[in-house]
């Protein structure tokens, strides 16, 4: 018998034990029904339980999690009643998942090909040549121009957007019946986002894959999903077709969520420092070339960043932005010349989870930053920086897992400020955050620039943010700067295909 619903979650209750035998309930009688073949969107505030729901379905919950009631019916059978071995067999073959943080989902010690090869090996494909061909075909299908090159790279040699496409390729290799996508577009530029949504839609139709799409990007949800469920405090509180949910919400919470879920810098008060372009640059790069092994990702690249300037850097995923920032920060060998006044720059990474040690508290991280900067230990210094980034002293005793995404990003920024760098490199600092948290980090960076007169190199896929914060912008394509100048002029009348493609994709994503 073929069940009309591929997944039904019925009255699911889940929580975590705390101190003194306290129990924190995260899912509170959750009910979700996913129709076979549909594209279902799930939206909600950060911390409402979206990601923990995906882990409950896939059986990848943290060890301390406790399911105290309910059912998870997949294809007619209750997953909670299966033994671990039987349930594990469903992963990949019948249920696939694309995680929010691709850096932590890929084994950093294995090349991309080996990471994907393990999926096929685990599910009984014995011929190595057949596995290799299948992987290369899938890499081509997820829009890699040179799949052979990507096959041989390590995850750290890829941009965030490229790693995300690797995870999509891995999840689609076995043509699962249900694919759970947890914030899959958060690390992607607008062009790649449109391509990935088209790719997922084609996978749904051609391979008959049902998709549960978890996202805080309402433009992506509107362009992709047939139906949307709204989650709040561990429950589904609203459900309707996509248009009605996003344009004529009947639920008061949904209306407030939509009001706060769009990051529009034009609504924020973003006062920045005055930049004097007659002064000597804070950073000068000449003829920069860098890459991995023998392959050059960037070459013959020149750039300057001036005191107090917030310089924007945009380009498609894989164009070389992250490679350039690694070279600037001294994290990758390079050819050419990079001069930075005031020593090594501070760096705020795209994924705050991977740059914080999960075994240590915020206080330990602050002490490590002081030690690395060779400054004298001082609690006054730590408290001052914590206050500057908008965190209370009580956060010092917390571990990264006890912080929200926005709070983790504030900790990372605070660690940078302790060294008092003249330049801060912010590589997609908003992409993994919901709109409310992203707006707060955006205001924080503007405040740091204004009050410290600190120069910032801001890499972002969000053209609204670049327009609002950056007077000047660089456009990268295939490892080179193809256009640079005043932001308003570049984005109003681009002279090359690279910025025009980003602008066109932005219009398609937000206006369709």
N, C-alpha and C positions, 0 to 999 in steps of 0.2 A: 504494500500500500504506500502511495506517495503522499506525504503529509503536506497540506497547503502552506504550513508555516515551517520554515527551516529551523527557527529558534524561538522558544518560549521560555521566558524567565518568569516564574510565578512566586510571588510573595517572598522574595529572597531577602534574608536578613544576614548581615555580615558585620563583624567588628574586630577590634583588637583589644587584648587585655592590657591594662596599664598598671601603674603602681598601686599597691595596697588592694590588689584584687579588683580594681575598678575596671569597667568594661566600656569601651567607646564604640558605639554603634555607628557604622559608616553607611551601610545600605539598610533601609528601614521598610521592609515589605515592598521591594522593587518588583515592578511588573513591566516586561518588555516583550513585544511580539514582533518578529521579523518575518515578513511574507517571502516566500520563495521567489527569487529573481529580482527583488526590489533593491533600491538604493536608499537605505534608511539613515537619516542624519540624527545625531544626538548632540544637543547643545546644552550649555549650563555654565555657571560660574566655576572658576578654579576651586577645586576641593569639594565639588558636589557629589563626586563618586563615579564620574564617567570612566576614568582609567581603571579603577579598581573593579568595575563591572567587566571590562574586557579581560582582565586577569582572571576573574572568577570563571568566565566562560571557557577560557583556554586552559584552566587548571594550573596557572602560573602564579598563584597568590603567594605572598610571603609566608614563611613557615608559621609565624605567630598569628596569622589571620584565622578567624573562627567563623564558620558558617553555622548559624544556629537555627535556620529554618528555611523552607522554600524548596523549589525545584528549578533545575536548568534542563529543559527538554530540547535536545538537538536531534532532528530527524527522527522523532518519535521515541527516543530513549533518554532516560534521566541520567545526565552525566555524573551527578553526585552519587549515584549508586554503582557506577562502574569501578572496577579495581584499577589501581594506578597504571598497570601495564596496558590494559584495554583502552584506557583514556588516552594514554600517551600515543597509541597507534593512530588516534584520530587527528593529532596535531600535524599540521603540514598537509596531510592527505585530504582531510575533510574540513578542518578548521585552520585557517591561516591568520596571521596577525602581522601588521606592520607597526612597529613601535614608534613612539614620539621621539626618542633619543637614539638615532642610528649609531652614534659613536659607541654607546654602551651595549648595543645589540650585536655588534660584530666583534669577533675575536681579533684583537689588535696584533697578535703574533702570527696570524695566517693571512695569506693573500686573498683577494676577493674571490678568485677561482676556487680556492680551497674551502672558504667559508660556504660558498654555494654548493660545492661538490659534496660536502657532508650531508646536505639535505637529501640529495638523490641517493647517496650511499645508504643512509639510514632507512630509506624506504625501498631498498632492494634492487636498485639499478646497478648491475655489476660491471658492465662494459665501460671502461674509463673513457674511450673515444666517444661513445654515445653520450656519456654524461657531459663531456667537454662541449660537444656540438650543441646539446640542448641548452647549456648555460650561455654559450656565445649567442645563440639565436635569441634567448630571452633578454640578454643585455642589449642586443640590437633593437628588440621590441620596446624596451624602455628608453629608447632614444640616445644610446651612446654611439657616437660616430666611429669610435675606434675600440670595439669590444675586446680585441686581443690585448691592447694596452691596459685597459681597465681590469681585465682578468688577472694580469700579473702584478697589480699594485696592492700595497697594504692599505687598510682603511684610513690611516693617518695621512696618506698621500692623496686623499680625495677631499673635495669640498663637502660641506654639510648637505647640500642638495644632491650631490652625486651619491653620497652614502645612503640618502633616503631612497633614491632610485634603485640602489643595490638591494635594499630590504624589500621593495616592491617586487623586484625580479625574483628574489628568493621565495617570497610568499606565493607568487603565481606559478612557480615551477611545477607544482604538483596539481594545479587546477582544483583548488579546494572548493567545496560547496559553499562555505561561508568565509568571507575575508573581512577581518576587523581592522579598520584603518584608524589608528589613534594619532590624530594631529599630523597627518602625512604631508601636508602642504606648508607647515610652519617654517621649514628651513629653505623654502624654494622661492625664487624670484617669480614675478608675475608671468613671464613667458613659460617657464618650466611648470608653474602651477597649472596653467591652462592645458599644457601638454599632458601632465600627469592625470588631470581629471578626465581628459579625453581618453587616455590610455586605460584608466580604471573603468570607465564607462564601456569601452570596447571589450575589456576582459569580462565584464558582467554579461554582455550580450553574446560574445563569441564562445566563451567557455562556460556560460550559464552559471556564473559565480554571483552569489548574493553578497552584498556589501553593507556592513554596519560602519558608518562614517562618523567618527567622533571628531569634533572640531570647534574651535572658538572663532574661526574665520567664516563669518556669515556670508560673505561673497562666494566662497567656495561651496558652502552648503546650498546656497540658492541656485548655483550653477550646476549642481551635481545631484542633489537628492530628490526623490519622489515624495517622501514623507519625512516629517521632522518630529522628534520627541524632545520635550524640554525637561531637564532634570534639575532638581533642587533638593539639597539636604537628604540625599540618598533615596529619593522617590521620583517617579515620573509624574509631573504635575500638569502637563499639557501635551496634546498630540493632535496633529492635523496635517493636511497637505502642505507642502513647502510654502507656497505663495501665501496662504491664509495665516500661517504661523508668523512669517517674516514681515507681512504687510498689513494684516488686519487681526492682530492678536486679541483674543477675547479674555485671556488671563492677565491679571494685573502684574504678576511677577514676570511673565513673558514680555510684557510691554516695557518694564523697567530693564530687563536683561538686554533687550534690543537697543534701548536708549544708551546703555553703557558699553555695549559690545563692539562698537566701532571706534577705532583709534583715529580721530581726526585732529591733527595738530593745530588746525585753524581755530579750534575751540579752546585751546590751552594758552595760557600766558607764558610765552617762551622768550624771555629777554636774554640775550646773549652778549658776550664781550664785543667791544669794538676791535676790529682787526686792522692793524697798520701794515699795509703791504710795502711800505718804504723801508721797514726794518729788515734785518737779516733773518732768514728762515730759521725756524726751530729745527726743522729736518730738511736735509737735501739729499736726494738720491740721483745718481748719475750712472747711466748704462747698466742698470740692475738686471741680472739674469739669474734665475734659480729654477730648480726642478728636482726630480727624483731619479736616481740612477743616472742614466745617460740622456734621459728625456727632459728637455727644457720646457717648463710650463710658462715662464715669463722670460722676456728677452729685450735688451736695449730699451729699458724703461727709465724715463726721467720724471722727477716730481719734486715739489717743494711744499712745505707746510709752514705757515707764518705764525708768529706769536698771537695767541688769542683766537686763532682761526678754528672753525669747525669745518673741515674739508670733507665733502661727500665722496664716496667711491661706490659706483654702481656698475652692474654688468650681470650677464646671465650666469647661472650656476655652472661652475667649471671653467670660467674664463680666466681664473688665476688670482682672484681677489685674496683668498685665504693664503695662497702661496706667497703673495707679496707681503701680507701682514706678518707672516712667520719670519720672512727675511728681515723685515724692519725690526721685529722684536728679538732678533738673534736666536730664533728657534730653528733656523734652517740655513745651511751654508749657501752663500751666494757669490756671484761675481759682480764686479763694478764697485761703486762707492756709496755708502750710506753714512752720513754725518748727522748726529742728533745731539743738540746741546742739552746738557744736564744728564747725560748717561742714558741707560736703557729706559725705554718707555714703559708705562703701565699698560696692561692688557686686560680687556674684558671680553671673555669668549662668548660664543653663541650659546653654549650649553653649560650653565653654571653647575650642573650636577657633576660633570666629569672633571672640573677643576678644583673641587673641594674634596677633602679626605673624609669619607663617611664615618671613619672610626674616631674622629676627633671633633671637639666642640669649636664654636666660633672663636672663643678666646684663644685656643691653641692656634687657629689659623692667623689671628691677628699677631700673636707672638712670633710665628714663623715669618710673617711679612716684615716685622721689625728686625728680626735676625738677618733676613736676606738683604735688607736695606742698610745693615750695619749701623743701626741707630740704638741708642740707649733705651732699655726697657722702661716703659712708663705707663701706668694705668691711666694717668691723665690724658696721654696721647691717644690711647685706645678709646677712652670714653668720648673724647672730642671727635674722633673720626666716626665712631658709631652714631653720635648725634648728628654729624654732618650728612651721613647717608640715610638718616631717618630710622635708625634702629635704637631700641631701648637697651639699657645695660643688662636686662634680664635675658636678652637673646644670646649673651656671651656664653651661657651655660648650655645652650641647645646644640644638638647635632644637625648636620645638613638635612637629614630625613625629617626633622621636626620643623623645618622652615618651608614656606611657600616658595614658588619659583621666583617671585619678585624679591622676597627677602634674601634668597640665595644670591641673586644678582647684586643686591646691595652689599652683601658681605664681600663679594668679589671686587666691587668698586672700592670699598673701604680698604681692602688689602693693597690696592694700587695706590691710594692716596697717602698711605703711611710713608711710602718712599718719596713723596713729593716730586713726581716726574714732571718734566716740562711738556711731555706729550702723552696723551692717553689714546690707545688704539682700541676702538670698540667694534668688534666683529659681530654684527647681527645681534646686538644685546637684547632686542625685543622679540625675536622670532619665536621663542619657546614660551612666551608669556601671553596671558589673556589681555584683552584691550585695557582693562582698568590698571593692571600691574604695569603694562607697557607704557601707559601714559605717565605713571608715577616715575618710572626709570627715565623717561624722556625729559621730564621736568627736572629730575636730579642732575642729569648730564648738563642741561642748560645752566643750572645753578652753579655747578662746579666750574664750568667754563667762564661764567660771569664773575664769580667771587674769587676764583684763583687765577683768572686770566690764563687758564690752561688750554693749550691747543689740543684738538681732538680730531683724529682720523676716524670718521664714522662710515662703516660699511653697512649698507642696508638695502633690502629688496623693496622697501616701502618708499615709493616716490613722494608720497605726501610728507613723510618725515624729512626727506632730503630737501624738499622745497621749503619747509618750515624752518629748518635749522642751519642749512648750509648755503652760504653766499656763493661758494665756488664748488664745482663738482668735476670729478674725473670719471670718464666712461671707459671701461675695459672690455676688450673682446679678443679672445684667443691669445692671451698673454701680453697684450700691448695696450697702451693708452691710445684710443682712437679718436677721442674728443675731450677737450677740457675748456673750462671757461665759467662765466657767470651762470649759476644754476637756472635762473628764470629764462635766460636766453637759450641754453642748451635744451631744456625740456619743452620750451615753446616752439623752437624751430631747429630741431636736430639736423645735423648735416650728414650723419652716418646711419647705417641700418641698425646698429646696436641700441642706441637710445630710443629710436623710433619703434623697434620691436617691443621694448619694455613699456612704452607709452600705449601702444596699440593693445597689448595684452591687458594692461591695467584698465583700459576702457571696456574691453570685452568682459573682464571679470566683474567690474562694478556696475556696468550698465545693461548687461544682458538680462 
